[in-house]
Amino acid sequence: MINDNLIRNLGEQLGRFVSDARSREDMQQSLNTIVQNVFSRLDLVTREQFDAQLETLERTRAQLDHLEAEVARLQQQLSEQGSGKDA
């Protein structure tokens, strides 16, 4: 999910504008709750999930490139066989 330090730092920065310590603490806690709720509704993934998906896509792309080359080779082979029959 989101880094808790980021949320905490944001709360601390906004808390500088509030002089009363109790109000600042309440505001930081409320902000933390709000931000966590917002991020929980978003369709976010962890860095590990992103990296795993990227690796899968890279492997799939390599397989696709290989298959495209194989199809081109087979088409060339068929074309050569077809022109050999006509001669």
Secondary structure, DSSP 4 states (H G I P E B T S, - for coil): ---HHHHHHHHHHHHTT---HHHHHHHHHHHHHHHHHHHHHS----HHHHHHHHHHHHHHHHHHHHHHHHHHHHHHHHHHHHHHHH-
